[in-house]
Amino acid sequence: MQQGQRHITGAQREHKSHAQGGYEGAKRNSRGELVLIRGLPGSGKSTMAQVLTQIGYVHFEADMYFMQDGQYQYDSRQIRQAHQWCREQTLRALQAGKRVVVSNTFTRLQEMEPYFSMTSDVRVVEATGRWQNVHGVPEETLQAMAQRWETLPH
């Protein structure tokens, strides 16, 4: 496994709640492989995901919800809907047997929990690059996100 990449095993997932998002039975019906890419804005998440699309992965991220006519139209009041949309798209693709990559910040481990319920084949990759964030996230927001960052269990 490459640096910055950790595979979460079933034993490490046991404590995770399946109540969030209503995906309890999804794992039994999913045949797909899932890669979750987490990192702060500007860390290279989307770029890494785009590379995986070149080898057949389907890519989803909450930011896609805010794309309208090719323009990014972020609305903080719709962030819950954006993440719900991302989870629903991911589940549909996994149930169709597709390989899926999801790139979101996932600063808190609990934010990944609904995805762990979707399939037994989950890999988590941490993007640690320092690039200009394409959505113009203010520095104070980046610092707040970094402070809430939770590390993966070993």
C-alpha positions in Angstrom: 0.0 0.0 0.0 1.3 3.5 -0.9 2.1 6.2 1.6 -1.0 8.1 2.7 -3.2 5.2 1.9 -4.8 3.0 4.5 -7.2 0.1 4.0 -9.9 0.0 6.7 -10.6 -3.6 7.8 -13.9 -5.0 8.9 -12.6 -5.2 12.5 -11.8 -1.5 12.5 -15.3 -0.8 11.1 -17.2 -2.7 13.7 -17.8 0.2 16.0 -19.3 2.3 13.2 -23.0 3.1 13.4 -25.2 2.1 10.4 -28.1 4.3 11.5 -26.9 7.4 9.6 -28.2 7.6 6.1 -30.3 4.4 6.2 -27.7 2.2 4.4 -28.1 -0.8 6.8 -28.8 -3.5 4.1 -26.8 -1.9 1.4 -23.6 -3.9 2.0 -25.4 -7.2 1.2 -26.6 -5.9 -2.1 -23.4 -4.1 -3.2 -20.7 -5.7 -5.3 -18.6 -2.7 -6.1 -15.3 -1.4 -4.8 -15.1 1.9 -3.0 -12.2 4.3 -2.6 -12.7 7.3 -0.2 -10.2 10.1 -0.7 -10.0 12.5 2.2 -8.1 15.7 2.7 -8.3 19.5 3.2 -9.2 21.8 0.3 -6.2 22.0 -2.0 -4.8 18.7 -1.0 -5.3 17.0 -4.4 -8.4 14.9 -3.7 -10.2 15.7 -6.9 -7.0 15.3 -9.0 -6.4 11.9 -7.5 -10.0 10.9 -8.1 -9.8 12.0 -11.7 -6.8 9.7 -12.2 -8.9 6.8 -11.0 -11.6 7.7 -13.5 -9.1 7.0 -16.2 -8.9 3.4 -15.2 -12.7 2.9 -14.9 -13.8 4.3 -11.5 -16.9 6.5 -11.3 -16.2 9.7 -9.3 -18.6 11.5 -7.0 -18.0 14.4 -4.5 -20.4 16.7 -2.7 -19.0 19.7 -4.8 -20.6 18.2 -7.9 -24.0 18.9 -6.4 -23.2 22.6 -6.8 -22.2 22.5 -10.4 -24.8 24.4 -12.6 -24.2 24.8 -16.3 -20.4 24.2 -15.8 -20.2 26.8 -13.0 -19.6 26.1 -9.3 -22.4 27.7 -7.3 -21.8 26.8 -3.7 -24.6 27.4 -1.2 -23.8 26.5 2.4 -27.5 26.1 3.1 -27.5 23.1 0.8 -24.4 21.2 2.2 -26.5 18.4 3.8 -28.4 17.9 0.5 -25.0 17.8 -1.3 -23.6 15.1 0.9 -26.9 13.1 0.8 -26.8 13.3 -3.0 -23.2 12.1 -3.0 -24.1 9.1 -0.8 -27.1 8.2 -3.0 -25.1 8.3 -6.2 -22.3 6.2 -4.6 -24.8 3.6 -3.4 -26.5 3.3 -6.8 -23.2 2.8 -8.5 -21.9 0.3 -6.0 -25.2 -1.7 -6.3 -24.6 -1.8 -10.1 -21.2 -3.4 -9.4 -19.1 -0.4 -10.3 -15.8 0.8 -8.9 -16.4 4.1 -7.2 -14.2 6.9 -5.9 -15.5 9.6 -3.5 -13.4 12.6 -2.8 -14.7 14.8 0.1 -12.9 16.4 3.0 -14.1 13.9 5.6 -12.3 15.8 8.4 -14.1 13.7 11.0 -14.1 10.0 10.8 -17.9 9.8 11.4 -18.4 11.5 8.0 -17.2 8.3 6.3 -19.4 6.0 8.3 -22.4 5.8 5.9 -20.0 4.8 3.1 -18.6 1.9 5.2 -22.1 0.4 5.2 -22.3 0.4 1.4 -19.8 -2.3 0.6 -17.3 -4.5 2.3 -14.5 -3.4 -0.1 -13.5 0.1 1.1 -10.2 1.8 0.9 -9.4 5.2 2.4 -6.7 7.4 0.9 -5.5 10.6 2.5 -4.5 13.4 0.1 -1.8 15.5 1.7 -0.7 17.9 -1.1 -0.6 21.6 -0.7 -2.1 23.2 -3.8 -4.2 26.2 -4.4 -7.8 25.2 -3.5 -9.9 25.7 -6.6 -13.0 26.8 -4.7 -11.4 29.7 -2.9 -12.0 28.4 0.6 -10.8 31.2 3.0 -7.7 30.6 5.1 -9.6 30.8 8.4 -12.0 28.1 7.2 -9.0 25.9 6.2 -7.5 26.4 9.6 -10.8 25.4 11.3 -11.0 22.3 9.2 -7.4 21.4 10.0 -8.1 21.7 13.7 -11.1 19.3 13.5 -9.1 16.7 11.5 -9.3 13.2 13.0 -6.6 10.7 12.1 -7.4 7.2 10.8 -6.9 4.3 13.2 -3.8 2.2 12.5 
